[in-house]
């Protein structure tokens, strides 16, 4: 359950909060992705991103070097996990659907994709520095 902790009388939402402003594109990442990151001043810290994804955009199968956590602030997405057998990617179980308020965790090195069924706003936390390793 969310609380309205605003000082003014106007309610604060993801549409009105400046937290979701100042996003930039990142070279060599999928179309439809923008991010606002923290500055990684602690080499053993976590990198936090506020992500916005357009409905219909998707990430191809990939992995990250560290564990990650995604909190869905708005929208609906799916994550499909894969294993690699004889150089081929094989779906591993059913797709996981995350909607507003859900939190998903992925172990570092675990191959997965992501599809954004609805426009999404996410809080993404990655253990140590973020990395994106494609798995064609």
OpenMM code with the backbone's topology and positions (N, CA, C; nanometers):
from openmm import Vec3, app, unit

residues = "UNK UNK UNK UNK UNK UNK UNK UNK UNK UNK UNK UNK UNK UNK UNK UNK UNK UNK UNK UNK UNK UNK UNK UNK UNK UNK UNK UNK UNK UNK UNK UNK UNK UNK UNK UNK UNK UNK UNK UNK UNK UNK UNK UNK UNK UNK UNK UNK UNK UNK UNK UNK UNK UNK UNK UNK UNK UNK UNK UNK UNK UNK UNK UNK UNK UNK UNK UNK UNK UNK UNK UNK UNK UNK UNK UNK UNK UNK UNK UNK UNK UNK UNK UNK UNK UNK UNK UNK UNK UNK UNK UNK UNK UNK UNK UNK UNK UNK UNK UNK UNK UNK UNK UNK UNK UNK UNK UNK UNK UNK UNK UNK UNK UNK UNK UNK UNK UNK UNK UNK UNK UNK UNK UNK UNK UNK UNK UNK UNK UNK UNK UNK UNK UNK UNK UNK".split()
positions = [
    Vec3(0.0845, -0.1179, 0.0000),
    Vec3(0.0000, 0.0000, 0.0000),
    Vec3(0.0885, 0.1235, 0.0000),
    Vec3(0.0603, 0.2157, -0.0903),
    Vec3(0.1420, 0.3360, -0.0966),
    Vec3(0.0823, 0.4442, -0.0084),
    Vec3(0.1659, 0.5338, 0.0344),
    Vec3(0.1230, 0.6456, 0.1170),
    Vec3(0.1494, 0.7750, 0.0417),
    Vec3(0.0663, 0.8746, 0.0673),
    Vec3(0.0864, 1.0067, 0.0098),
    Vec3(0.1683, 1.0873, 0.1100),
    Vec3(0.2977, 1.1003, 0.0852),
    Vec3(0.3886, 1.1716, 0.1749),
    Vec3(0.4259, 1.3090, 0.1205),
    Vec3(0.3386, 1.3678, 0.0399),
    Vec3(0.3692, 1.4986, -0.0173),
    Vec3(0.3450, 1.6088, 0.0850),
    Vec3(0.4184, 1.7172, 0.0690),
    Vec3(0.4036, 1.8322, 0.1584),
    Vec3(0.2867, 1.9186, 0.1129),
    Vec3(0.2659, 1.9331, -0.0162),
    Vec3(0.1542, 2.0147, -0.0660),
    Vec3(0.0251, 1.9332, -0.0608),
    Vec3(-0.0856, 1.9954, -0.0989),
    Vec3(-0.2146, 1.9269, -0.1000),
    Vec3(-0.2337, 1.8406, -0.2246),
    Vec3(-0.1515, 1.8620, -0.3254),
    Vec3(-0.1645, 1.7844, -0.4488),
    Vec3(-0.1047, 1.6449, -0.4296),
    Vec3(-0.1767, 1.5395, -0.4695),
    Vec3(-0.1209, 1.4044, -0.4555),
    Vec3(-0.0027, 1.3837, -0.5500),
    Vec3(0.0950, 1.3074, -0.5049),
    Vec3(0.2142, 1.2759, -0.5844),
    Vec3(0.1941, 1.1405, -0.6505),
    Vec3(0.2198, 1.1355, -0.7795),
    Vec3(0.2109, 1.0108, -0.8546),
    Vec3(0.3356, 0.9978, -0.9404),
    Vec3(0.3497, 0.8842, -1.0053),
    Vec3(0.4652, 0.8688, -1.0942),
    Vec3(0.4574, 0.9660, -1.2117),
    Vec3(0.3378, 1.0109, -1.2450),
    Vec3(0.3216, 1.1077, -1.3539),
    Vec3(0.3638, 1.2481, -1.3124),
    Vec3(0.3580, 1.2798, -1.1828),
    Vec3(0.3886, 1.4152, -1.1370),
    Vec3(0.5218, 1.4266, -1.0631),
    Vec3(0.5825, 1.3151, -1.0274),
    Vec3(0.7092, 1.3182, -0.9532),
    Vec3(0.8268, 1.3473, -1.0453),
    Vec3(0.9189, 1.4329, -1.0016),
    Vec3(1.0395, 1.4618, -1.0802),
    Vec3(1.1368, 1.3440, -1.0801),
    Vec3(1.1116, 1.2433, -0.9954),
    Vec3(1.1963, 1.1239, -0.9944),
    Vec3(1.2033, 1.0610, -1.1333),
    Vec3(1.0941, 1.0714, -1.2098),
    Vec3(1.0872, 1.0068, -1.3398),
    Vec3(1.1297, 1.0984, -1.4545),
    Vec3(1.1936, 1.2112, -1.4241),
    Vec3(1.2449, 1.3015, -1.5273),
    Vec3(1.3939, 1.2758, -1.5503),
    Vec3(1.4502, 1.3429, -1.6479),
    Vec3(1.5940, 1.3400, -1.6784),
    Vec3(1.6448, 1.2036, -1.7217),
    Vec3(1.5631, 1.1268, -1.7909),
    Vec3(1.6065, 0.9985, -1.8445),
    Vec3(1.6883, 1.0215, -1.9721),
    Vec3(1.7801, 0.9321, -1.9973),
    Vec3(1.8628, 0.9382, -2.1179),
    Vec3(1.8640, 0.8006, -2.1835),
    Vec3(1.8971, 0.7979, -2.3113),
    Vec3(1.9159, 0.6705, -2.3795),
    Vec3(2.0574, 0.6215, -2.3523),
    Vec3(2.0774, 0.4916, -2.3647),
    Vec3(2.2077, 0.4293, -2.3423),
    Vec3(2.2486, 0.3610, -2.4723),
    Vec3(2.3686, 0.3910, -2.5247),
    Vec3(2.4111, 0.3271, -2.6495),
    Vec3(2.4079, 0.1748, -2.6404),
    Vec3(2.3740, 0.1107, -2.7510),
    Vec3(2.3762, -0.0346, -2.7642),
    Vec3(2.2779, -0.1066, -2.6726),
    Vec3(2.1658, -0.0423, -2.6404),
    Vec3(2.0586, -0.1079, -2.5666),
    Vec3(1.9328, -0.1063, -2.6525),
    Vec3(1.8333, -0.1883, -2.6205),
    Vec3(1.7141, -0.1976, -2.7051),
    Vec3(1.6365, -0.0663, -2.7172),
    Vec3(1.5715, -0.0502, -2.8317),
    Vec3(1.4870, 0.0663, -2.8597),
    Vec3(1.3739, 0.0723, -2.7575),
    Vec3(1.3396, 0.1921, -2.7137),
    Vec3(1.2315, 0.2108, -2.6191),
    Vec3(1.2772, 0.2192, -2.4752),
    Vec3(1.4064, 0.2036, -2.4500),
    Vec3(1.4622, 0.2025, -2.3150),
    Vec3(1.5298, 0.3353, -2.2847),
    Vec3(1.4944, 0.3955, -2.1715),
    Vec3(1.5656, 0.5115, -2.1197),
    Vec3(1.5919, 0.4875, -1.9725),
    Vec3(1.6885, 0.5594, -1.9148),
    Vec3(1.7296, 0.5312, -1.7785),
    Vec3(1.7763, 0.6574, -1.7081),
    Vec3(1.7631, 0.6578, -1.5787),
    Vec3(1.8231, 0.7597, -1.4933),
    Vec3(1.8978, 0.6829, -1.3846),
    Vec3(2.0291, 0.6917, -1.3823),
    Vec3(2.1105, 0.6102, -1.2916),
    Vec3(2.1637, 0.6909, -1.1745),
    Vec3(2.2120, 0.6185, -1.0749),
    Vec3(2.2839, 0.6814, -0.9648),
    Vec3(2.4317, 0.6811, -1.0007),
    Vec3(2.5093, 0.7579, -0.9321),
    Vec3(2.6528, 0.7584, -0.9555),
    Vec3(2.7158, 0.6479, -0.8702),
    Vec3(2.7857, 0.5508, -0.9293),
    Vec3(2.8410, 0.4369, -0.8540),
    Vec3(2.9697, 0.4734, -0.7783),
    Vec3(2.9551, 0.5376, -0.6636),
    Vec3(3.0730, 0.5797, -0.5872),
    Vec3(3.1308, 0.4686, -0.4992),
    Vec3(3.0566, 0.3611, -0.4758),
    Vec3(3.1033, 0.2498, -0.3934),
    Vec3(3.1250, 0.1285, -0.4836),
    Vec3(3.2503, 0.0788, -0.4986),
    Vec3(3.2741, -0.0337, -0.5897),
    Vec3(3.2023, -0.1614, -0.5466),
    Vec3(3.1623, -0.1713, -0.4216),
    Vec3(3.0869, -0.2872, -0.3746),
    Vec3(2.9389, -0.2547, -0.3550),
    Vec3(2.8967, -0.1416, -0.4046),
    Vec3(2.7588, -0.0983, -0.3878),
    Vec3(2.6669, -0.1566, -0.4927),
    Vec3(2.5488, -0.0994, -0.4992),
    Vec3(2.4491, -0.1382, -0.5979),
    Vec3(2.4264, -0.0218, -0.6930),
    Vec3(2.3904, -0.0540, -0.8150),
    Vec3(2.3531, 0.0491, -0.9108),
    Vec3(2.2015, 0.0487, -0.9201),
    Vec3(2.1428, 0.1656, -0.9086),
    Vec3(1.9974, 0.1793, -0.9112),
    Vec3(1.9580, 0.2595, -1.0340),
    Vec3(1.8576, 0.2100, -1.1057),
    Vec3(1.8078, 0.2788, -1.2237),
    Vec3(1.6579, 0.2941, -1.2128),
    Vec3(1.6090, 0.4069, -1.2574),
    Vec3(1.4663, 0.4256, -1.2783),
    Vec3(1.4460, 0.4104, -1.4281),
    Vec3(1.3764, 0.3050, -1.4671),
    Vec3(1.3612, 0.2720, -1.6083),
    Vec3(1.2199, 0.3025, -1.6565),
    Vec3(1.2116, 0.3469, -1.7823),
    Vec3(1.0834, 0.3612, -1.8497),
    Vec3(1.0926, 0.2803, -1.9793),
    Vec3(0.9913, 0.1992, -2.0046),
    Vec3(0.9853, 0.1175, -2.1257),
    Vec3(0.8516, 0.1432, -2.1949),
    Vec3(0.8567, 0.1626, -2.3255),
    Vec3(0.7357, 0.1792, -2.4048),
    Vec3(0.6647, 0.0452, -2.4201),
    Vec3(0.5322, 0.0472, -2.4219),
    Vec3(0.4538, -0.0734, -2.4485),
    Vec3(0.4970, -0.1331, -2.5822),
    Vec3(0.5131, -0.2628, -2.5857),
    Vec3(0.5540, -0.3311, -2.7081),
    Vec3(0.7041, -0.3424, -2.7261),
    Vec3(0.7832, -0.2731, -2.6445),
    Vec3(0.9288, -0.2871, -2.6566),
    Vec3(0.9723, -0.4141, -2.5839),
    Vec3(1.0923, -0.4601, -2.6156),
    Vec3(1.1400, -0.5836, -2.5544),
    Vec3(1.2916, -0.5894, -2.5537),
    Vec3(1.3421, -0.6702, -2.4619),
    Vec3(1.4844, -0.6978, -2.4532),
    Vec3(1.5068, -0.8400, -2.5028),
    Vec3(1.6053, -0.8612, -2.5903),
    Vec3(1.6341, -0.9968, -2.6365),
    Vec3(1.6973, -1.0778, -2.5230),
    Vec3(1.7096, -1.2090, -2.5393),
    Vec3(1.7748, -1.2895, -2.4351),
    Vec3(1.9121, -1.2320, -2.3996),
    Vec3(1.9351, -1.2197, -2.2683),
    Vec3(2.0591, -1.1592, -2.2178),
    Vec3(2.0788, -1.2026, -2.0730),
    Vec3(2.1912, -1.1634, -2.0172),
    Vec3(2.2165, -1.1841, -1.8741),
    Vec3(2.2887, -1.0611, -1.8210),
    Vec3(2.2974, -1.0548, -1.6889),
    Vec3(2.3678, -0.9472, -1.6207),
    Vec3(2.4745, -1.0112, -1.5312),
    Vec3(2.5846, -0.9423, -1.5057),
    Vec3(2.6911, -1.0026, -1.4263),
    Vec3(2.6554, -1.0250, -1.2794),
    Vec3(2.5632, -0.9469, -1.2258),
    Vec3(2.5256, -0.9611, -1.0855),
    Vec3(2.3769, -0.9843, -1.0699),
    Vec3(2.3357, -1.0166, -0.9486),
    Vec3(2.1937, -1.0315, -0.9189),
    Vec3(2.1214, -0.8999, -0.9430),
    Vec3(1.9923, -0.9089, -0.9792),
    Vec3(1.9154, -0.7863, -0.9934),
    Vec3(1.7766, -0.8013, -0.9347),
    Vec3(1.7157, -0.6879, -0.9094),
    Vec3(1.5805, -0.6793, -0.8561),
    Vec3(1.5058, -0.5738, -0.9360),
    Vec3(1.3838, -0.6060, -0.9778),
    Vec3(1.3001, -0.5119, -1.0503),
    Vec3(1.1682, -0.4950, -0.9761),
    Vec3(1.1320, -0.3712, -0.9495),
    Vec3(1.0043, -0.3384, -0.8872),
    Vec3(0.9209, -0.2660, -0.9924),
    Vec3(0.8013, -0.3167, -1.0176),
    Vec3(0.7132, -0.2554, -1.1167),
    Vec3(0.6316, -0.1460, -1.0479),
    Vec3(0.6590, -0.0226, -1.0860),
    Vec3(0.5857, 0.0926, -1.0332),
    Vec3(0.4555, 0.1098, -1.1105),
    Vec3(0.4624, 0.0943, -1.2411),
    Vec3(0.3451, 0.1018, -1.3288),
    Vec3(0.3656, 0.0070, -1.4445),
    Vec3(0.2564, -0.0522, -1.4941),
    Vec3(0.2619, -0.1317, -1.6154),
    Vec3(0.2588, -0.2810, -1.5923),
    Vec3(0.2887, -0.3532, -1.7009),
    Vec3(0.2862, -0.4992, -1.7015),
    Vec3(0.3957, -0.5485, -1.7942),
    Vec3(0.4729, -0.6452, -1.7467),
    Vec3(0.5842, -0.7007, -1.8248),
    Vec3(0.5902, -0.8513, -1.8073),
    Vec3(0.6644, -0.9180, -1.8955),
    Vec3(0.6882, -1.0612, -1.8802),
    Vec3(0.8375, -1.0887, -1.8903),
    Vec3(0.8803, -1.1919, -1.8182),
    Vec3(1.0199, -1.2358, -1.8214),
    Vec3(1.0201, -1.3847, -1.8526),
    Vec3(1.0954, -1.4244, -1.9535),
    Vec3(1.1121, -1.5651, -1.9888),
    Vec3(1.2563, -1.6041, -1.9593),
    Vec3(1.2746, -1.7092, -1.8817),
    Vec3(1.4083, -1.7608, -1.8528),
    Vec3(1.4461, -1.8655, -1.9564),
    Vec3(1.5782, -1.8816, -1.9774),
    Vec3(1.6300, -1.9777, -2.0748),
    Vec3(1.7476, -2.0553, -2.0157),
    Vec3(1.7680, -2.1745, -2.0710),
    Vec3(1.8921, -2.2490, -2.0507),
    Vec3(1.9553, -2.2632, -2.1888),
    Vec3(2.0839, -2.2923, -2.1902),
    Vec3(2.1545, -2.3092, -2.3172),
    Vec3(2.1944, -2.4561, -2.3298),
    Vec3(2.1501, -2.5188, -2.4388),
    Vec3(2.1828, -2.6587, -2.4663),
    Vec3(2.2353, -2.6684, -2.6085),
    Vec3(2.3556, -2.7213, -2.6224),
    Vec3(2.4191, -2.7365, -2.7537),
    Vec3(2.4161, -2.6056, -2.8318),
    Vec3(2.4377, -2.4938, -2.7610),
    Vec3(2.4428, -2.3633, -2.8246),
    Vec3(2.3073, -2.3011, -2.8534),
    Vec3(2.1993, -2.3721, -2.8217),
    Vec3(2.0647, -2.3208, -2.8464),
    Vec3(1.9996, -2.2775, -2.7161),
    Vec3(1.9208, -2.1710, -2.7229),
    Vec3(1.8450, -2.1261, -2.6064),
    Vec3(1.7130, -2.2026, -2.5993),
    Vec3(1.6876, -2.2613, -2.4833),
    Vec3(1.5660, -2.3387, -2.4592),
    Vec3(1.4877, -2.2693, -2.3480),
    Vec3(1.3575, -2.2351, -2.3706),
    Vec3(1.2788, -2.1746, -2.2625),
    Vec3(1.2808, -2.2642, -2.1382),
    Vec3(1.2959, -2.2023, -2.0229),
    Vec3(1.3033, -2.2730, -1.8951),
    Vec3(1.1805, -2.2335, -1.8124),
    Vec3(1.0719, -2.3111, -1.8255),
    Vec3(0.9479, -2.2822, -1.7541),
    Vec3(0.8627, -2.1816, -1.8284),
    Vec3(0.7511, -2.1452, -1.7651),
    Vec3(0.6594, -2.0465, -1.8221),
    Vec3(0.7127, -1.9061, -1.7976),
    Vec3(0.6677, -1.8140, -1.8796),
    Vec3(0.7031, -1.6732, -1.8594),
    Vec3(0.6458, -1.6255, -1.7257),
    Vec3(0.7198, -1.5375, -1.6598),
    Vec3(0.6767, -1.4769, -1.5343),
    Vec3(0.6173, -1.3411, -1.5680),
    Vec3(0.4966, -1.3144, -1.5196),
    Vec3(0.4300, -1.1867, -1.5435),
    Vec3(0.4428, -1.1020, -1.4173),
    Vec3(0.4902, -0.9777, -1.4345),
    Vec3(0.4999, -0.8824, -1.3243),
    Vec3(0.4109, -0.7631, -1.3554),
    Vec3(0.3321, -0.7196, -1.2561),
    Vec3(0.2454, -0.6036, -1.2707),
    Vec3(0.2711, -0.5073, -1.1562),
    Vec3(0.2035, -0.3934, -1.1604),
    Vec3(0.2213, -0.2881, -1.0610),
    Vec3(0.2266, -0.3450, -0.9195),
    Vec3(0.3356, -0.3110, -0.8480),
    Vec3(0.3539, -0.3554, -0.7108),
    Vec3(0.4340, -0.4827, -0.6960),
    Vec3(0.4563, -0.5561, -0.8062),
    Vec3(0.5341, -0.6804, -0.7996),
    Vec3(0.6833, -0.6527, -0.7998),
    Vec3(0.7580, -0.7424, -0.7381),
    Vec3(0.9037, -0.7373, -0.7372),
    Vec3(0.9561, -0.8690, -0.7918),
    Vec3(1.0509, -0.8611, -0.8854),
    Vec3(1.1134, -0.9798, -0.9417),
    Vec3(1.2629, -0.9764, -0.9180),
    Vec3(1.3205, -1.0939, -0.8934),
    Vec3(1.4645, -1.1078, -0.8700),
    Vec3(1.5225, -1.2043, -0.9719),
    Vec3(1.6416, -1.1722, -1.0223),
    Vec3(1.7093, -1.2593, -1.1181),
    Vec3(1.8543, -1.2757, -1.0739),
    Vec3(1.8988, -1.3995, -1.0664),
    Vec3(2.0358, -1.4335, -1.0281),
    Vec3(2.1329, -1.3908, -1.1381),
    Vec3(2.2478, -1.3382, -1.0999),
    Vec3(2.3508, -1.3010, -1.1959),
    Vec3(2.3844, -1.4176, -1.2880),
    Vec3(2.3989, -1.3879, -1.4172),
    Vec3(2.4337, -1.4899, -1.5159),
    Vec3(2.3149, -1.5664, -1.5712),
    Vec3(2.1970, -1.5503, -1.5130),
    Vec3(2.0763, -1.6222, -1.5578),
    Vec3(2.0258, -1.5591, -1.6864),
    Vec3(2.0129, -1.6382, -1.7918),
    Vec3(1.9677, -1.5882, -1.9219),
    Vec3(1.8163, -1.5673, -1.9175),
    Vec3(1.7733, -1.4506, -1.9649),
    Vec3(1.6313, -1.4158, -1.9664),
    Vec3(1.6054, -1.3097, -2.0726),
    Vec3(1.4776, -1.2949, -2.1080),
    Vec3(1.4379, -1.1816, -2.1901),
    Vec3(1.3365, -1.1014, -2.1098),
    Vec3(1.2897, -0.9924, -2.1654),
    Vec3(1.1847, -0.9132, -2.1021),
    Vec3(1.1008, -0.8499, -2.2119),
    Vec3(0.9698, -0.8560, -2.1929),
    Vec3(0.8762, -0.7952, -2.2868),
    Vec3(0.7862, -0.7025, -2.2078),
    Vec3(0.7647, -0.5850, -2.2630),
    Vec3(0.6866, -0.4831, -2.1950),
    Vec3(0.5487, -0.4774, -2.2587),
    Vec3(0.4537, -0.5448, -2.1943),
    Vec3(0.3181, -0.5612, -2.2442),
    Vec3(0.2441, -0.4271, -2.2403),
    Vec3(0.2661, -0.3522, -2.1338),
    Vec3(0.2138, -0.2170, -2.1176),
    Vec3(0.3325, -0.1242, -2.0948),
    Vec3(0.3136, 0.0061, -2.1115),
    Vec3(0.4179, 0.1014, -2.0776),
    Vec3(0.4536, 0.0791, -1.9308),
    Vec3(0.5832, 0.0697, -1.9014),
    Vec3(0.6285, 0.0372, -1.7659),
    Vec3(0.7201, 0.1446, -1.7094),
    Vec3(0.7052, 0.1645, -1.5806),
    Vec3(0.8011, 0.2403, -1.5002),
    Vec3(0.8512, 0.1428, -1.3953),
    Vec3(0.9842, 0.1286, -1.3878),
    Vec3(1.0459, 0.0275, -1.3023),
    Vec3(1.1540, 0.0888, -1.2154),
    Vec3(1.1729, 0.0319, -1.0989),
    Vec3(1.2916, 0.0578, -1.0181),
    Vec3(1.3764, -0.0672, -1.0332),
    Vec3(1.4963, -0.0500, -1.0866),
    Vec3(1.5867, -0.1617, -1.1142),
    Vec3(1.7108, -0.1453, -1.0269),
    Vec3(1.7435, -0.2499, -0.9528),
    Vec3(1.8609, -0.2479, -0.8659),
    Vec3(1.9509, -0.3638, -0.9072),
    Vec3(2.0782, -0.3320, -0.9355),
    Vec3(2.1759, -0.4327, -0.9779),
    Vec3(2.2898, -0.4378, -0.8788),
    Vec3(2.3283, -0.5572, -0.8379),
    Vec3(2.4422, -0.5744, -0.7487),
    Vec3(2.5705, -0.5350, -0.8218),
    Vec3(2.6378, -0.4353, -0.7690),
    Vec3(2.7590, -0.3778, -0.8280),
    Vec3(2.7259, -0.3114, -0.9616),
    Vec3(2.8204, -0.2985, -1.0520),
    Vec3(2.7998, -0.2241, -1.1765),
    Vec3(2.7098, -0.3011, -1.2732),
    Vec3(2.6183, -0.2290, -1.3365),
    Vec3(2.5264, -0.2858, -1.4353),
    Vec3(2.6035, -0.3335, -1.5575),
    Vec3(2.5587, -0.4417, -1.6138),
    Vec3(2.6126, -0.4929, -1.7402),
    Vec3(2.5019, -0.5636, -1.8163),
    Vec3(2.5103, -0.5633, -1.9488),
    Vec3(2.4099, -0.6255, -2.0361),
    Vec3(2.4853, -0.7152, -2.1331),
    Vec3(2.4714, -0.8475, -2.1187),
    Vec3(2.5402, -0.9430, -2.2045),
    Vec3(2.4375, -1.0138, -2.2927),
    Vec3(2.4313, -0.9782, -2.4248),
    Vec3(2.3372, -1.0454, -2.5141),
    Vec3(2.3684, -1.1945, -2.5286),
    Vec3(2.2641, -1.2729, -2.5490),
    Vec3(2.2768, -1.4180, -2.5751),
    Vec3(2.1944, -1.4509, -2.6976),
    Vec3(2.2540, -1.4295, -2.8170),
    Vec3(2.1779, -1.4558, -2.9414),
    Vec3(2.1477, -1.6035, -2.9610),
] * unit.nanometer
topology = app.Topology()
chain = topology.addChain("A")
for resn in residues:
    res = topology.addResidue(resn, chain)
    for name in ("N", "CA", "C"):
        topology.addAtom(name, app.Element.getBySymbol(name[0]), res)
